[in-house]
Amino acid sequence: MRSIGERLLNAAVAVSVDGEVQDLMTPLRKGGAFRVLTDRDPGAPRGAAPFGGPRAFATAVRRLRTRRQDRLGPAIDEGFYYDFEVQTPFTPDDLEKFEAEMRKVVAEKYPFVREEVGMVEARKRFTDDPLKLERLDDFTDPNEIISTYTDGPFVDLCRGPHVPDTGRLKHFKLLHTAGAYWRGDEKRQMLQRIYGTAFFKKDELDQYLFRIEEAKKRDHRKLGRELDLFQFHPVSPGAAFWTPRGTILYNTLVDFVRERQRADFHEVKTPLLYNKALWEQSGHWGKYRENMFLVLDKETGSTTCRSSR
């Protein structure tokens, strides 16, 4: 890589090979159009989160919570998240502590060391982490490459790409925490998920956080209550009670949509009640059963559920 020049090498965060982004540690396995990507390159993925943000964050959490915890965390469109198996849910105070520790991880500039390992070695490295072992079971292709990344004391299972070291991840923010079932299955253990984001430049992070705050001000759930358009009540979870003001607005919108679609669409009316088999097929039954309106037919023993529309 040093053949590209010292200055460009120091600025590089990844490379693009035939349109596929990979980090500087990954061997070049194919030919094609080659380009070095810096944090200013429009061809690089948006933000710094896909380049090791979750790993640096997990290192900070692990240093503060020393006992064993199962963990995983990918980059997503708006940043990253990380799941932890802990006894006590995280609090806003925890997020502040994790952020402070993450700043130390960034300052220490741990290099991200990539290794490609076989299945036997991978299972050995994560023998005390059952969630990682379960993820390894997903590697059914014998030719699929299993890679790990190490930064300081933390080793994780990840495809990458990553920046050369944690010092490149200076501008970040932990956003909020939530519960999440392992693999979205309510029958599996509940994990604690922390969402965050990271950018190469401070102004990009500031702009992103500003957009989040502006979106909160315009949240329809907040504005609807403030403008006396609708109310919610525990007797009907997730369904709105429209006020007279809200009903006028609702009907106005329906009339507008109906007029716009009149030339190209025909209206139909669908039932409000369905047999539970429909919701089992759609996945709603497993996730939202506790909040669904159920009607039991005593003669047939079948269950009917109200539509959410």
C-alpha contacts under 8 A as a table, 3 or more apart, distances in Angstrom:
res1	aa1	res2	aa2	distance
1	M	4	I	5.99
1	M	9	L	7.21
1	M	24	L	7.73
2	R	5	G	5.55
2	R	6	E	6.20
2	R	9	L	6.50
4	I	8	L	6.54
4	I	9	L	6.57
5	G	8	L	5.56
5	G	9	L	6.02
6	E	9	L	5.02
6	E	10	N	6.16
7	R	10	N	5.29
7	R	11	A	6.49
8	L	11	A	5.10
8	L	12	A	5.98
9	L	12	A	5.11
11	A	38	T	5.64
11	A	39	D	7.48
12	A	15	V	7.62
12	A	36	V	6.35
12	A	37	L	5.59
12	A	38	T	4.51
12	A	39	D	7.34
13	V	23	D	6.90
13	V	24	L	7.31
13	V	36	V	7.99
13	V	37	L	5.95
13	V	38	T	5.20
13	V	39	D	6.51
13	V	51	F	7.94
13	V	162	H	7.66
13	V	163	V	5.14
13	V	164	P	6.95
14	A	21	V	6.73
14	A	22	Q	5.75
14	A	23	D	4.36
14	A	24	L	5.58
14	A	36	V	6.36
14	A	37	L	5.18
14	A	38	T	6.89
14	A	44	A	7.75
14	A	161	P	7.34
14	A	162	H	7.63
14	A	163	V	6.84
15	V	21	V	5.72
15	V	22	Q	5.59
15	V	23	D	6.08
15	V	24	L	6.71
15	V	34	F	7.18
15	V	35	R	5.64
15	V	36	V	4.43
15	V	37	L	5.15
16	S	19	G	5.49
16	S	20	E	5.23
16	S	21	V	4.42
16	S	22	Q	6.34
16	S	33	A	7.66
16	S	34	F	5.70
16	S	35	R	5.12
16	S	36	V	6.36
16	S	37	L	6.87
17	V	20	E	5.14
17	V	21	V	6.43
17	V	22	Q	7.56
17	V	30	K	7.73
17	V	31	G	7.09
17	V	32	G	6.01
17	V	33	A	5.67
17	V	34	F	4.72
17	V	35	R	6.68
18	D	31	G	7.12
18	D	32	G	4.63
18	D	33	A	4.63
18	D	34	F	6.31
19	G	33	A	7.27
21	V	44	A	7.65
21	V	161	P	7.41
22	Q	26	T	6.62
22	Q	160	G	7.20
22	Q	161	P	5.17
23	D	26	T	5.75
23	D	160	G	7.04
23	D	161	P	4.64
23	D	162	H	5.64
23	D	163	V	6.64
23	D	164	P	7.93
24	L	27	P	7.98
24	L	163	V	7.63
24	L	164	P	7.11
25	M	113	V	7.57
25	M	114	R	6.27
25	M	164	P	7.80
26	T	114	R	7.39
28	L	31	G	7.73
31	G	34	F	7.89
37	L	40	R	7.80
37	L	41	D	5.66
37	L	43	G	6.98
37	L	44	A	6.03
38	T	41	D	5.22
38	T	44	A	7.23
39	D	44	A	7.13
39	D	200	F	6.27
40	R	44	A	7.98
41	D	44	A	5.62
42	P	45	P	7.76
45	P	48	A	7.76
45	P	50	P	7.25
47	G	50	P	7.27
47	G	79	G	7.54
47	G	198	A	6.17
47	G	199	F	4.38
47	G	200	F	6.22
47	G	204	E	7.97
48	A	51	F	5.49
48	A	52	G	7.50
48	A	53	G	6.72
48	A	169	L	6.69
48	A	197	T	7.97
48	A	198	A	5.12
48	A	199	F	4.38
48	A	200	F	5.37
49	A	52	G	6.20
49	A	53	G	4.57
49	A	54	P	7.00
49	A	75	A	6.10
49	A	79	G	5.21
49	A	80	F	6.16
49	A	197	T	5.92
49	A	198	A	4.81
49	A	199	F	6.56
50	P	53	G	6.52
50	P	54	P	7.99
50	P	74	P	7.89
50	P	75	A	5.06
50	P	76	I	7.59
50	P	79	G	7.36
50	P	80	F	7.54
50	P	160	G	7.76
50	P	161	P	7.00
50	P	162	H	7.21
51	F	160	G	6.95
51	F	161	P	5.47
51	F	162	H	3.95
51	F	163	V	5.27
52	G	55	R	5.18
52	G	56	A	6.27
52	G	160	G	7.51
52	G	161	P	7.31
52	G	162	H	4.81
52	G	163	V	6.39
52	G	166	T	7.48
52	G	169	L	7.77
53	G	56	A	5.36
53	G	57	F	6.21
53	G	75	A	7.85
53	G	80	F	7.21
53	G	169	L	6.66
53	G	197	T	7.49
53	G	198	A	6.34
54	P	57	F	5.11
54	P	58	A	6.06
54	P	73	G	6.08
54	P	74	P	6.77
54	P	75	A	7.01
54	P	80	F	6.19
54	P	81	Y	6.80
54	P	82	Y	6.59
55	R	58	A	5.13
55	R	59	T	6.20
55	R	73	G	7.99
55	R	151	D	7.79
55	R	156	D	7.53
56	A	59	T	5.16
56	A	60	A	6.53
56	A	102	M	6.68
56	A	105	V	6.71
56	A	106	V	7.41
56	A	151	D	7.64
56	A	166	T	6.38
57	F	60	A	5.20
57	F	61	V	6.46
57	F	98	F	7.54
57	F	99	E	7.95
57	F	102	M	5.83
58	A	61	V	5.06
58	A	62	R	6.02
58	A	82	Y	7.38
59	T	62	R	5.14
59	T	63	R	6.27
59	T	102	M	7.62
59	T	105	V	7.42
59	T	151	D	7.69
59	T	153	P	7.72
59	T	154	F	5.91
60	A	63	R	5.27
60	A	64	L	6.61
60	A	98	F	6.04
60	A	99	E	7.89
60	A	101	E	5.26
60	A	102	M	4.99
60	A	105	V	6.54
61	V	64	L	5.25
61	V	65	R	5.92
61	V	98	F	5.89
61	V	101	E	7.67
62	R	65	R	4.99
62	R	66	T	5.65
62	R	154	F	7.97
63	R	66	T	5.80
64	L	98	F	7.71
64	L	101	E	7.92
69	Q	84	F	6.28
69	Q	85	E	5.55
69	Q	86	V	6.66
69	Q	129	D	7.59
70	D	83	D	7.95
70	D	84	F	5.77
70	D	85	E	5.43
70	D	129	D	5.56
70	D	130	P	7.13
70	D	131	L	6.15
70	D	132	K	7.54
71	R	82	Y	6.90
71	R	83	D	5.32
71	R	84	F	4.73
71	R	85	E	6.73
71	R	131	L	7.26
71	R	132	K	7.72
72	L	82	Y	5.62
72	L	83	D	5.47
72	L	84	F	7.22
72	L	132	K	7.65
73	G	80	F	6.99
73	G	81	Y	5.35
73	G	82	Y	3.96
73	G	83	D	6.08
74	P	80	F	5.86
74	P	81	Y	6.21
74	P	82	Y	6.97
75	A	79	G	5.83
75	A	80	F	4.14
75	A	81	Y	6.70
76	I	79	G	5.27
76	I	80	F	5.07
76	I	81	Y	7.44
77	D	80	F	7.70
78	E	197	T	6.70
79	G	195	Y	7.56
79	G	196	G	5.82
79	G	197	T	4.00
79	G	198	A	6.32
80	F	195	Y	5.92
80	F	196	G	5.44
80	F	197	T	5.83
81	Y	193	R	6.52
81	Y	194	I	5.44
81	Y	195	Y	4.28
81	Y	196	G	6.01
82	Y	193	R	5.50
82	Y	194	I	5.42
82	Y	195	Y	6.69
83	D	180	A	7.73
83	D	191	L	5.91
83	D	192	Q	5.45
83	D	193	R	4.31
83	D	194	I	6.53
84	F	191	L	5.47
84	F	192	Q	5.15
84	F	193	R	6.37
85	E	190	M	7.41
85	E	191	L	4.93
85	E	192	Q	6.28
86	V	89	P	6.92
86	V	191	L	7.06
86	V	192	Q	6.94
89	P	192	Q	6.32
90	F	94	D	5.91
90	F	95	L	7.47
90	F	177	T	6.94
90	F	192	Q	7.12
91	T	94	D	5.10
91	T	95	L	6.63
91	T	177	T	7.71
92	P	95	L	5.08
92	P	96	E	6.50
92	P	176	H	7.71
93	D	96	E	5.17
93	D	97	K	6.40
94	D	97	K	5.09
94	D	98	F	6.11
95	L	98	F	5.01
95	L	99	E	6.10
95	L	174	L	6.53
95	L	176	H	7.86
96	E	99	E	5.13
96	E	100	A	6.29
97	K	100	A	5.14
97	K	101	E	6.24
98	F	101	E	5.10
98	F	102	M	5.98
99	E	102	M	4.95
99	E	103	R	6.31
99	E	173	K	7.26
99	E	174	L	6.82
100	A	103	R	5.26
100	A	104	K	6.79
101	E	104	K	5.10
101	E	105	V	6.44
102	M	105	V	4.89
102	M	106	V	6.22
103	R	106	V	5.08
103	R	107	A	6.19
103	R	170	K	7.38
104	K	107	A	5.00
104	K	108	E	6.19
105	V	108	E	5.23
105	V	109	K	6.74
105	V	110	Y	7.16
105	V	166	T	6.78
105	V	167	G	7.87
106	V	109	K	5.41
106	V	110	Y	7.42
106	V	166	T	4.90
106	V	167	G	4.56
106	V	168	R	7.34
106	V	169	L	6.35
106	V	170	K	6.29
107	A	166	T	7.69
107	A	167	G	5.88
108	E	166	T	7.49
108	E	167	G	6.96
109	K	165	D	5.52
109	K	166	T	4.81
109	K	167	G	4.32
109	K	168	R	7.84
110	Y	151	D	5.32
110	Y	152	G	5.58
110	Y	165	D	5.31
110	Y	166	T	5.31
110	Y	167	G	7.13
111	P	150	T	7.78
111	P	151	D	5.73
111	P	152	G	7.45
111	P	164	P	5.82
111	P	165	D	3.95
111	P	166	T	6.39
112	F	149	Y	6.05
112	F	150	T	5.53
112	F	151	D	4.96
112	F	162	H	6.98
112	F	163	V	7.18
112	F	164	P	5.68
112	F	165	D	5.18
112	F	166	T	7.20
113	V	149	Y	5.35
113	V	150	T	5.02
113	V	151	D	6.55
114	R	147	S	6.75
114	R	148	T	5.75
114	R	149	Y	4.60
114	R	150	T	6.65
115	E	147	S	5.49
115	E	148	T	5.33
115	E	149	Y	6.46
116	E	145	I	6.71
116	E	146	I	5.67
116	E	147	S	4.37
116	E	148	T	6.48
117	V	121	E	6.06
117	V	122	A	6.11
117	V	145	I	7.60
117	V	146	I	5.69
117	V	147	S	6.08
117	V	148	T	7.54
118	G	121	E	5.40
118	G	122	A	6.08
118	G	145	I	7.92
118	G	146	I	6.58
119	M	122	A	5.01
119	M	123	R	6.12
119	M	136	L	7.75
119	M	146	I	7.31
120	V	123	R	5.34
120	V	124	K	6.25
121	E	124	K	4.97
121	E	125	R	6.23
122	A	125	R	5.18
122	A	126	F	6.45
122	A	136	L	7.98
122	A	146	I	7.56
123	R	126	F	5.27
123	R	127	T	5.64
123	R	133	L	6.28
123	R	136	L	7.52
124	K	127	T	5.12
126	F	129	D	5.20
126	F	130	P	7.64
126	F	132	K	6.45
126	F	133	L	6.56
127	T	130	P	7.11
127	T	133	L	7.08
129	D	132	K	5.52
129	D	133	L	6.41
130	P	133	L	4.93
130	P	134	E	6.15
131	L	134	E	5.06
131	L	135	R	6.32
132	K	135	R	4.96
132	K	136	L	6.25
132	K	157	L	7.45
133	L	136	L	5.02
133	L	137	D	6.56
134	E	137	D	5.15
134	E	138	D	7.18
135	R	138	D	5.41
135	R	139	F	7.58
136	L	139	F	5.52
137	D	140	T	7.03
139	F	142	P	7.44
139	F	144	E	6.92
140	T	144	E	7.92
141	D	144	E	5.33
146	I	157	L	7.82
146	I	158	C	7.91
146	I	159	R	7.40
147	S	157	L	6.30
147	S	158	C	5.93
147	S	159	R	5.85
148	T	155	V	6.70
148	T	156	D	5.48
148	T	157	L	4.55
148	T	158	C	5.49
148	T	159	R	7.37
149	Y	155	V	5.72
149	Y	156	D	5.46
149	Y	157	L	6.57
149	Y	158	C	6.57
150	T	153	P	7.10
150	T	154	F	5.54
150	T	155	V	4.38
150	T	156	D	6.49
151	D	154	F	5.48
151	D	155	V	6.75
151	D	165	D	7.82
151	D	166	T	7.72
162	H	165	D	7.90
163	V	166	T	7.31
163	V	168	R	6.75
164	P	168	R	7.65
165	D	168	R	6.16
166	T	169	L	5.62
167	G	170	K	6.37
168	R	200	F	7.15
169	L	172	F	7.12
169	L	198	A	6.84
169	L	199	F	7.11
169	L	200	F	6.53
170	K	198	A	7.86
170	K	199	F	7.70
170	K	200	F	7.03
171	H	198	A	5.64
171	H	199	F	5.44
171	H	200	F	6.31
171	H	201	K	6.43
171	H	202	K	5.61
171	H	205	L	6.58
172	F	196	G	7.30
172	F	197	T	5.57
172	F	198	A	4.02
172	F	199	F	6.26
172	F	205	L	6.95
173	K	196	G	5.57
173	K	197	T	5.52
173	K	198	A	6.47
174	L	194	I	7.30
174	L	195	Y	6.03
174	L	196	G	4.07
174	L	197	T	6.52
175	L	194	I	7.46
175	L	195	Y	5.47
175	L	196	G	5.06
175	L	197	T	7.49
176	H	194	I	5.90
176	H	195	Y	5.51
176	H	196	G	7.31
177	T	192	Q	7.03
177	T	193	R	5.47
177	T	194	I	4.35
177	T	195	Y	6.15
178	A	192	Q	5.99
178	A	193	R	5.19
178	A	194	I	6.54
179	G	190	M	6.46
179	G	191	L	5.77
179	G	192	Q	4.79
179	G	193	R	5.72
180	A	184	G	6.83
180	A	190	M	5.66
180	A	191	L	5.20
180	A	192	Q	6.18
180	A	193	R	6.21
181	Y	184	G	4.85
181	Y	185	D	5.62
181	Y	186	E	5.79
181	Y	187	K	7.98
181	Y	188	R	6.15
181	Y	189	Q	5.81
181	Y	190	M	4.45
181	Y	191	L	5.79
182	W	185	D	6.02
182	W	186	E	7.85
182	W	188	R	5.77
182	W	189	Q	5.87
182	W	190	M	6.29
182	W	191	L	6.45
183	R	188	R	7.88
185	D	188	R	5.48
186	E	189	Q	7.51
186	E	190	M	7.88
186	E	286	G	7.41
186	E	287	K	7.09
198	A	205	L	6.91
199	F	202	K	6.96
199	F	204	E	6.32
199	F	205	L	5.68
200	F	204	E	7.54
201	K	204	E	5.42
201	K	205	L	6.67
202	K	205	L	5.12
202	K	206	D	6.15
203	D	206	D	4.94
203	D	207	Q	6.05
204	E	207	Q	5.15
204	E	208	Y	6.20
205	L	208	Y	5.10
205	L	209	L	6.22
206	D	209	L	5.22
206	D	210	F	6.08
207	Q	210	F	5.04
207	Q	211	R	6.23
208	Y	211	R	5.16
208	Y	212	I	6.40
209	L	212	I	5.06
209	L	213	E	6.37
210	F	213	E	5.21
210	F	214	E	6.20
211	R	214	E	5.09
211	R	215	A	6.06
212	I	215	A	5.10
212	I	216	K	6.30
213	E	216	K	5.11
213	E	217	K	6.52
214	E	217	K	5.19
214	E	218	R	6.58
215	A	218	R	5.10
215	A	219	D	6.09
216	K	219	D	5.08
217	K	222	K	7.58
217	K	223	L	7.86
218	R	222	K	7.36
218	R	223	L	6.58
219	D	222	K	5.39
219	D	223	L	6.21
220	H	223	L	4.99
220	H	224	G	5.58
221	R	224	G	5.34
221	R	225	R	6.66
222	K	225	R	5.60
222	K	226	E	6.37
223	L	226	E	4.99
223	L	227	L	5.91
224	G	227	L	5.34
224	G	228	D	6.10
224	G	229	L	4.99
224	G	230	F	5.86
224	G	231	Q	7.95
225	R	228	D	5.03
225	R	229	L	6.03
225	R	230	F	5.85
225	R	231	Q	6.29
226	E	229	L	7.73
228	D	231	Q	7.68
228	D	243	T	6.80
228	D	245	R	6.89
228	D	246	G	7.01
229	L	242	W	6.07
229	L	243	T	5.45
229	L	244	P	7.54
229	L	245	R	5.57
229	L	246	G	3.79
229	L	247	T	7.42
230	F	240	A	6.02
230	F	241	F	5.39
230	F	242	W	4.29
230	F	243	T	5.29
230	F	246	G	5.93
231	Q	240	A	5.75
231	Q	241	F	5.15
231	Q	242	W	6.52
231	Q	243	T	7.43
232	F	236	S	7.41
232	F	237	P	7.32
232	F	238	G	7.37
232	F	239	A	6.78
232	F	240	A	5.24
232	F	241	F	6.09
233	H	236	S	5.78
233	H	237	P	6.52
233	H	240	A	7.83
233	H	241	F	7.93
234	P	237	P	5.26
236	S	239	A	5.70
236	S	240	A	7.77
237	P	291	N	6.46
239	A	308	S	7.72
242	W	245	R	7.76
242	W	246	G	5.28
242	W	247	T	5.57
243	T	246	G	4.95
243	T	247	T	5.94
244	P	247	T	5.09
244	P	248	I	6.37
245	R	248	I	5.39
245	R	249	L	6.58
246	G	249	L	5.09
246	G	250	Y	6.00
247	T	250	Y	4.87
247	T	251	N	6.04
248	I	251	N	5.32
248	I	252	T	6.10
249	L	252	T	5.04
249	L	253	L	6.25
250	Y	253	L	5.29
250	Y	254	V	6.29
251	N	254	V	4.95
251	N	255	D	6.10
252	T	255	D	5.17
252	T	256	F	6.19
253	L	256	F	5.00
253	L	257	V	6.18
254	V	257	V	5.23
254	V	258	R	6.00
255	D	258	R	5.04
255	D	259	E	6.09
256	F	259	E	5.26
256	F	260	R	6.29
257	V	260	R	5.14
257	V	261	Q	6.16
258	R	261	Q	5.28
258	R	262	R	5.85
259	E	262	R	5.23
260	R	263	A	7.43
261	Q	264	D	5.56
261	Q	265	F	5.54
262	R	265	F	5.70
262	R	266	H	7.03
271	P	274	Y	7.08
271	P	307	S	7.63
272	L	306	R	5.51
272	L	307	S	4.94
272	L	308	S	7.99
272	L	309	R	7.76
273	L	304	T	6.15
273	L	305	C	5.37
273	L	306	R	4.39
273	L	307	S	5.72
274	Y	278	L	6.83
274	Y	304	T	5.31
274	Y	305	C	5.29
274	Y	306	R	6.37
274	Y	307	S	6.96
275	N	278	L	6.11
275	N	279	W	7.71
275	N	302	S	7.38
275	N	303	T	5.98
275	N	304	T	4.35
275	N	305	C	6.08
276	K	279	W	5.23
276	K	280	E	6.24
276	K	285	W	7.32
276	K	303	T	5.82
276	K	304	T	5.54
276	K	305	C	5.87
277	A	280	E	5.02
277	A	281	Q	6.23
278	L	281	Q	5.19
278	L	282	S	6.31
279	W	282	S	4.97
279	W	283	G	5.92
279	W	284	H	5.05
279	W	285	W	5.06
280	E	283	G	5.22
280	E	284	H	6.30
280	E	285	W	4.97
280	E	286	G	6.90
281	Q	284	H	7.87
282	S	285	W	7.65
283	G	286	G	5.76
283	G	287	K	6.73
284	H	287	K	5.27
284	H	288	Y	5.48
284	H	289	R	6.96
285	W	288	Y	5.64
285	W	289	R	4.84
286	G	289	R	6.15
288	Y	291	N	5.53
288	Y	292	M	6.42
289	R	292	M	5.22
292	M	305	C	6.63
292	M	306	R	6.86
293	F	305	C	5.60
293	F	306	R	5.41
294	L	303	T	6.56
294	L	304	T	5.70
294	L	305	C	4.68
294	L	306	R	6.69
295	V	303	T	5.67
295	V	304	T	4.97
295	V	305	C	6.27
296	L	301	G	6.46
296	L	302	S	5.99
296	L	303	T	4.64
296	L	304	T	6.35
297	D	300	T	5.66
297	D	301	G	5.20
297	D	302	S	5.42
297	D	303	T	6.29
297	D	304	T	7.73
298	K	301	G	5.13
298	K	302	S	7.59
